[in-house]
């Protein structure tokens, strides 16, 4: 399965609770933090919900 790198690039201040919890579930707490995940449908769905706050690249 492919891997993706997800990096938080914007703050979660003034965002909905759902978006904040999604970032937390992805393991992203601080701006600039990067996590590597398998490109499963559930992870891609979470990334799509917060795509305006993160950047994604293939690893």
Residue, then its C-alpha position, 0 to 999 in steps of 0.5 A: x500500500x502507498x504511503x503519504x506524508x501529511x504536514x500541518x501548515x495552518x492553525x486549527x484556531x477558529x475551526x470546528x471541533x470535528x476538524x480539530x479532532x481529525x487533526x488530532x487523529x492524524x497525529x498533528x499537533x503543531x504547525x510544521x509537524x509531519x506524520x507518515x500514514x498508509x494511504x487507506x480510504x479512512x486516512x484519505x477521508x480524514x485528509x480530505x476533511x482538513x485539506x485546507x489545513x494540511x499539505x500532502x505528498x507521496x512518500 
